[in-house]
Every structure is written in C-alpha cells, then in structure tokens.
C-alpha cells in the first residue's frame, strides 16, 4: 500500500469539506486542528485556492472553540481554518465563540447555557440532533 504524506492528506480533507460546504450539505466545516499557527498557515495557499474554486469563504481560527461537542484536547489551544459558503455562517461561528467567552467571564458557562452552546455549534456544523446528543454524551474529555 502506498503511503500518503500528511500535507497531501490534509489538503484532500480540506478539498472534500470545501466541496460539501459549497454544495450546501454543511454550513461550516473545520480543517484538522494544528498545534501552531505556522503549521496551519502552511495550508493557507491551498485553502485560499479551494475557496476561490468553490466560492467559499475562510476564517482563520486562532483559539479553537471548545465545547462539550468534541474532546477538549481536539480544540483547546489549537489553530484551524473554518470554511463556509455564506459569510453569515462565519459570523455565526464567531458569535458562538464570543458567546462562550462572555458566559465564562460571567461564570455562567454551565448547565443549559453550556449545553445550548454545544448544540448550536453542532447545528452550525450541520450535524443532526441525534449526532450532537451522541457526541456530547460520549465526550469523556470535557473542560
């Protein structure tokens, strides 16, 4: 079996996500998280080319939105790219990040507010309600 280098694999993932975002199957899609901005930015020329090809928009994430949807280590302190077809979906993503910051600052990030944030993030990723519920329930690495 022929091996695939990491750079080519990541580019293939971004291409697939860009296509489904452009087709309206997903509202937003995330690249794989990177440990550093430099690592993420290695993919930027290719990501920009994909956005031009598919008519998508791109947002560079420098903090990683951590919710109960995904394990803590997947997004905390990570850098990735967010792909969307509609700019307003990127706005919604940034608003989710801001809402979390405000909840944490006011010591209100618990209970229903915390659950709602995870579910709103999942919906923006175009996950079904059942998938969101399962991911939150199965996540054993919450912050």
Helices and strands as residue ranges (DSSP letters): H 6-22, E 28-30, H 37-41, H 44-54, E 57-61, H 72-75, E 80-84, H 87-105, H 111-124, H 129-138
